[in-house]
Amino acid sequence: MRTHPILWTLAAIVAVVVIVSAYVVFGPHPTDFAAGKRVALAAYHPDPTGVPAELNSASLVERGEYLTRAADCMVCHTAKDGVPFAGGRAFVLPFGTLYSTNITPDAETGIGNYTDANFLDAVHKGVGPSGLKLYPAMPYASYTYMSDADALAIKAYLSTLKPVHAPAPPNTLAFPFNQRGLMSIWSLLFNPDERYEPNVERSAEWNRGAYLVEAMGHCGECHTPRNLFFALNNRKKFAGAVQAGWRAYNITSDRGSGVGAWSDTDLIRYISIGHADGRGTASGPMGEAVDESLSHLKPSDIAAMVTYLRSVPGVATSDLPEPSANPAPMSPAEGMAENRNLPGKAVYEGACAGCHGWTGTSPVIPFATLTGTRGVNDPTANNVAQVIIGGAHRHFANDAANMPAFGGAYSDAEIAGVANYVTARFGAKGSALTAANISKMRAAD
């Protein structure tokens, strides 16, 4: 007689576990936040895919070159100081190191023998010519929204490159991550294998921006947190994440921790040249994305991306205080009574103050201004330390900004100290990096 209540209780527990698991595993579509009706690409005009109107008369290869830039293929498929597109770039992950592959038209080690169907399978499904399952470091779960025509235009451009014989180094992934067969299950759960569907209740510019951001630029791959299975958690879309040792910041419309307080001009400048006065300068992976991809896009495409980003709902990032826009005192002896003698002060005075100033407003060039930037207002000081270690380089039409790398000049303790000093003096909340933190950053580079 008491069996039924026990069975009902067990059934209820199982149901709760299933519901919770489904909630964790099956997240929303990347553009579900916008509501509205999505339709097949053929049913929508104007077509938001392909190249911008300025390039409509370009050849297939020219269109493919533009789209290759938009998809940011070269950065990931080029080793440090290596031949472009020849692969070998190391991705250091918590469970081992993964290397990118050669996508030059070399027949043996590249994509020279790929048929169109092979290429589409790799881009959309994460499956190689021999059925080899690709790891989602290749962002096929985002590229799956790319149209067939655009993917094949990219293939046409890649086929014009000089073939380079360059086998990828063997991956060093720990068990069970070295079992490629498991990627079939991952893809079944997290790769919808569907092309972009325009939203008929949004503008043509919004749809173009959505296509560029989601399918081509795959911005969420860096800026969206991951779930337990390392798939994008679109319930926190664009709320920020740590990628390749750098923090990709919140780019939602939240005013405090996102970009809601940025003007359209700020966003356009940051995306297209990697700098916005009073907001910051792109470095690390974002700097690479600007240099090799975003800076090559037409102004109309950058504007469309901004239109789309503006529509993404704000998500507050609790550990990111709103940036302090107030300059620090002119004299290094003023303010910060409790931090005035931080170990990093001497390093800052000797190596940094000349360009960045004591107030945080650069006396040299606006690109070196620290006041108001997200990096110095990040209490983890992650990106501040990375810039100190590796330097930062921005190149513009008529100007350049180069911060030298100090990683070889200072110890781990000194770099931690100056990073903590910078965030305490110019940010909303000081950081507490240690020498061990810096050592770990160096090791992951």
N, C-alpha and C positions, 0 to 999 in steps of 0.2 A: 504493500500500500504506500510505502514511503519512496518507492523507486521512481515514480513519476516526477515528484518535485526535484529529485536529484538530476534526472535526465533533462528536465526543462532548464535547470540551472546550468548544466553543462552546455546545452544547446545555446543558451543565451550568451555564455562566455565565448563559445566558438563564433557566434554571430558578431559579437563585438570585436573579436580579434580580426575577423575577415573584413569588417567594415573599416576598422582602423588601418589595416594593411592596405586595403584598396585606396584609402584616402592618401596614404603615404606614397604608394606606387604610382597610381594613375592621377597625375596632375592635370591641370587644365591646358588647353591648347594655347600656344603663345599669344594669340590675339583675342582670346575669350573675354578679356577685360573690357573690350570695346563693345561687346554685345553686337546687335545687328545681324543681318543675314549674310552668310558667306556663299558665294556661287562659284561654279567652275570658271576657270580662267577664260575659256572661249565665250562665256556669256557676259563678259564685262568689257566695257570700252571707256577710256583708252586702256590698252594693255599696260599694266604697271611693271612688266618684266622687261628684259632686254636692256638696251643702252638708252641714254637720254636722247631727246629729239635732235640735239646738235650732231649726233653721230648716226642718225638713221640711214644716211647714204654711205656709211663707211663699209669697207669690205668685211667679210666674215672674220678674217684674222684680226683686223683692227678692232672689231667689236669684241672679239675674244680677249684681246689684250686689255681692254678697258674692264671687262668683266672679271678677268683674272686679278686685276688690281682691286676691284670692288670686293672680291671674295678673299683677298689677302692671302693668296696661296704661297707667295714666295717666302714670306717670313718663316713660316713653319717648315717649309721644305728646303731650307738652306742652313747648313751648319755654320757655326761661328767661323768667320773668315773663309767660308767654303764657296763653292761654285753655286750660283743661284739655281734653285730648283733641283739640285742634285741630291737633296736629302741629307740625312746624318745629324740633324739637330736633336740634341738630347732633351728629353722632357723628364725631369727628376720628380718622381711621384712618391708618395708615402710608402708604396709597396714595390719600389724598384725604378729602373730607368727604361724609358721607351724612346726609340729613335725614329725620326721621320724617314719616309722613303723617297727614292729618286723618282721625279716625275718629268725628267727630260725624255725625249723619244729614243733613248737607248733600248735596243731590242731585248737585251739580256737582263739588265738591272733596273730599267725604267719602264715607261709605258709604251714603248715603240710597237709592241705587238697587241696592244689593246684594241679591240673592236669598239664601235660606238656603244654597243650593248654592255661590254665590259666596263667601259668608263662610267656609264650611267649607273650600273650596279654598284660601283665603288662609291660614287658621289651620293647616291640616294639611299643605298641599302647597307653600305659598309661591307661589301663582299667583293673580294678580288677575283681575277679570271679563273683561278683554279678552285674556287669555292672558299678560299682563305678568308676567315672572318677578320675584319679590321677592328682595331681598338678605337673607341670613341674619342681619343685624342684627335683623330681625324673627325671633324665635327659633322658627320653625315646626318646626325639627328636634326641639325639645322639646315644643312645643304639639301636635305630631302625636299624642302619647299622650293628649291631652285627649279626653274622650268627645264625641260629636256633641251630646248633650243639654246638656252644660255649655257648649260653644261657642255654641250657639244661645241659651242663657239669657243669655250675655254680650251677644250681638247684641240681644236683647230689651231689655236695660238700656240699651245705647248708643243704641237707637232712641228712648229717652225724653229724651235730652239735647237741649238747644237747638242747632239747626243753626248751624254757624259756617262762613262762606265763607272758606276759608283754603288757598289753593294752597301746596303744599310748595315751598320754594326748590329750584332745580335742584342736583343732586348735582355734585360736582367730583372725580370719580374718574379716576385716570390709566388709560391703556390697559395691560393688557387688562381691568382691573377694571370699566371702564365698559361692557363688553359683557354686557348682561343675559342674552343667550342662553346664556352659559356657565353660568348658574345651573341650567339644565336638567341639565347634566352633574353639577354639584355635588350637586343634589338626588338624582339617581339613585344617587350613591355614598354620600351621608351622611344622607339623610332616608328612614327606613324606611316612612313613610306608613302607620303602624299605630296602633291605639288601645291604651290601657293594658291589659295582661294581668296579673291578680293571680297571686301566687305562693301556691299552695295549702299549701305547707309553712311559710309564715310567718303570723303573727297578723293579725287584722283591723286592729289598730292599725298594724302595720308596713306593711300594704298601703295604708292611708289615708295614712300618712306618705310612702310612696314616691310615691303619686299627687300629693300636694301638692308635694313637693320636685322631682320629675322633670318632671311634666307642667304643673302650674300655676305654681309658683314658679320653675321653670327655673333652679334654683340653680347647676347646672353651667355655665351660659352665662358666669358670671363666675368661679366657683371651680375650674373644670377647665381645665388647659392645653390648647392647641390643637395639632393636628398640622400638617404642612407645607401642608395645603390649608385651614387655618383651621377645621377641624371639631374637635369635642371629642375629646380623647384619653382615652377612658375607661379606658385602662390606668394612668393616673395620676389617676383619678377624685377630684375635690375636693382635689387637692394644691396648689391655688392658682394664680393668674395675675394679670397686670396688665390692668385694664380701665378705660377712660376716664381714664387717668392715675393711677389708684389701684390699690394692691395688694389684691386679694381673697385673703385668707389661706387657708392650709391648714385645711380643716374635716373632715379624716379623723380616725380614732381614734388616730392617732399621739400619744403623750404629750408628746414634746418639741416638735415643730413643728406639731402639729395641736391638736385639742380633747379629746384622750383624758384629759387631767388635769383637765378641767372637770367639775364636778358637774352633775347634771341641772338643779338650780336655776340654776346659772350659765348654761347654754344656754337655758333657758326665758326667763330675764330678758333675756338679750342679744337673742334673737330677737324677743321680744314688746315690749320697751321700748327696746332699743338700748343697754343698759348692764348690765355685770355687775361687781360690786365686785372689784377686783384683777385683772380680765381686760381691761377696756377699754371704750370708748364708741364706738358706731357713728357714722361720719361719711361724707361723700361719698356715693357711690352706695348703700352699705349703709345709711347713715342715711336716704336717700330710700326705700329698700325697706322699712325699719321704719316710717317715718312714713306712707307711702301704702298699704302692703300688710300687712305682718306684724302690726303693732299692731292691726289691725282683725279679725284672725282669732280664733276662739273658743279658749279654753284647751285644749279637747280636741284641736283641730287642731294647736296648737303642740306639745302633748305627743306627738302622733303623729309629727310631723316630727322631734322629738328621738329618738324610738324608732328611726326609720329611720336618721338620721345616725349613731347609736351603732353601727349594724351595718356601716357602710362601713369596709373594712379600712384600717388605718393606712398612710400613705405618708410617709416621712420627707423633708422638704424640706431639703436639705443646707446651704443658705445661711441658714437660720433657726435660730439657737441657742435652746436652751431658755430661756424668760424668767427673768431674775434676779428673785427675790422678796425680795431683801435691800434695805432702804432705804439710801440713800446717807448719808454723814455729815451731821450737823446743820449743821456750819459749811461754808460754801463754800470755806474755805481747807484743809479736810481732804480726804484721799484724792485720787485722780486726779493724782498728782504730775506725770505727763507731760502731763496735759491741763488743768491748773489755769488756765493762761493762754490757753486757746483763745479765738479772737476772739469767739465767741458768748456768752462768760460775761457780759460787760457788758450785752448785750441781755437775756439771761435774768434778770439781777439787776434790771434796770429794768422789764421788761414781764411777766415770767412768774412769778418767785419768790413774789409775793404770793398767787397762787392755788395754784400747784403745790408750793410749799415747796422747801426745799433737800434734803430727804430723798427727795422724790418722793411723799411722803404728804401730800395736801392738807390744810392747816389750815382750809380753808373748807368744801368739799363733797367727798364721796367721788367724784363724777363727774370731779373734776380730779386724782385720784391717778394718778401715772404708773408707780409701782413695779409690776412684774409684767405690765404691759400689752404686747400683742404689738407695737404700733407702735414703742415705744421700744426694743424688742429685735429690731428689724429693721435689720440693718446697712446697708440701702439708704436708710433714713430717708425713704422715698418718702411714706408717709402722714403722717408727722410734718411734713414740709415742706408738704404740701398743706393740712393743718389750720392751720398758721401763716399761710399765704397767704390762705386763704378762711374761716377760722374754723370753729366747730362749734356746732351748736345742737341740744339735745335737750329735748323737752317731755314731761313726765310728768303723771300725774293731779294730784299735789299739789306738784310741784316743777318746776324748769327749770334747765338748765345751758347757759350761753351763753358761748362763748369768742369774743371779737371777732376779726375778720380783721385781720391785720397786714401784708397784702400791700402796702397803699398807704403804710404808715409806714416800711418798711425796704427797703433795697436788696437785690438778689439775693445779694450777698456776705454781708450781715448775716443774711439768712434761712438761707443755707447754714451759716453759722457757728453760729447758735443751734441748728439741727437737729443738727449734729454734736456740739455740747456736750451736748444733752439725751440723745442715744443713748450718749455716752461716760460720762456721769455716772450715768444711771439704767438703762442697758441692759447686756446681756451683752457687747456688742462695739460700739465706736463706728463711726459712718459717716464718709464722706469726700466729702460733697457739695461741689460747686463752684458758683460763680455761674452758670456756663453751664447746669448742671442745673436751677437754679431758673428761669432765663430760658425754658428749654424747657417747663417745667411751666406757666408763665404763658401761653405762646403756645398751648398745647393746650387751655386752658380756654375 
